[in-house]
């Protein structure tokens, strides 16, 4: 089964990281506490608020996510979350302003958490930012793959699916750590279908081919007693896509040219009976353009 996509993932790793915090704002507090040892105040349910931090200054300040930790109606801590995919000097210069604006808006302490997809970018982001005023230097809290916890226990993954996603992205390519992919699949069966599809796509897009194939095989294998709509849909989609690719393989084996419009129509088909008919027709048609003739 090839890479799957859903509208919620625009083929953009930046937005994928952002979605994790939007879907589960408490993840920001957990990372500060468990990875960086920050004493996060006792608080109620975390919430993601407007990321627009523009004040009276006309310069627009828009962070990726601002997570607020409240005590009743009063914010007690704010976390500015930035997903940084590559070094960007101009972007780094905005982070002190983001942090100050978030603290001012909530009238509470605030921290900056930068999430990076690779350790080289993380090291660059971790460099202290001198503001100019003597002694005033911001050292970002940066989460790169090396600091992401290894979540290879299915129970732990089920309790924190978003952290399991981050763990799979950071460590899933390591052949010695396939347990993080096993744990992820277990976690996917505990969330709703839309979230499960989104999280699966985030991880699949990040993994190299070997790990990609392992994860997809695991999701189709029946290793776990899945009862979720996500698992059943994923297996059904896998079977349909397998038939569709068989159609294309027969056409290509016969050295027939397959126009992109025909290829896309075949891959978009999910009707098992129609796909079986297409496989049979692919053996005899004179051209790929004739594939759907008399089939609708």
C-alpha positions, 0 to 999 in steps of 0.5 A: 500500500502506497503513501496515504493522504488526507486533507488535514495533512497538506504534505507539510511537516510543519503543519503536521507538528502543529496539529499534534498540539492543536489536537492535544494542548496538554502535550506542551505541558507534558513535554516541558515537565517530563523532558525539560524538567520545568516545574509547570504549575497545577492547572485545569485542562490546557487549551490552545488559544489564538496564536495571534500575538500582535499588540499595539505594534503594527508588526504582526506576530503569529506563533504556530500554537499558544497553549494556555494552562489555566487555574479556573478562569485565570491563566497560570502558564503559557507555552508558545510552541513553534515548529521549525523545519529548517534554520531561519535567522529571521524567524528566530528573531521573532521568538523573544517577541512571541514569548513576551507577548504571550506572557503579557496577554496572559499576565503569567509566566511563559515558555518557548518550546521549539519542535524540530524534525532533525537534530541538526536543526534542533542544535541550531535552534538551541543557540542562545538569542541575545536580545541586546540588553546586558544579561538578557538572553533567550535560550529556547527549549528545543525538542529534537529527535534525540530528546523525544521519549521512546514510547514502545509500550502499547499502554503508554502509547494509548494514554498519550497518542500524540506523544506516540506519534512524535516517538514514531517519527523520531525513532521509527526509522531505527530497525532496533526500535520497531517497538515504537511502531507497534505501540503507535498502531496500538494507540491508533485504535484508541482514537477517532477515525479522523485523528487516527488517519491524520496521525498515521499519515504524519508518521508514514510521511516521515519514515524511510521506505523500510520502516514505512513498509513495516508500519503498513504491514503491521496495520494490515496484519491483524497482530492486534485485535482491532475493533476500531473503524480506523483499522477496518477502513485501513485494511479495506483501503489497503485491499482496494489499493492492492487491486488497483495496483494490480490493474496497473501492473498488468497494463505495464507488463503488457508494455501499454502506455498508461495515461495519467488520467487512466492511472488516477481513475484506477487508483481512485477506485474503491469498488472491489467488484469493479476492480476485479473486472478491471484486472480481467480487462487489463489482460485483453484491452488493446489500450489503457484508454479502453479499460473502462469502456462498457464498465461505466 
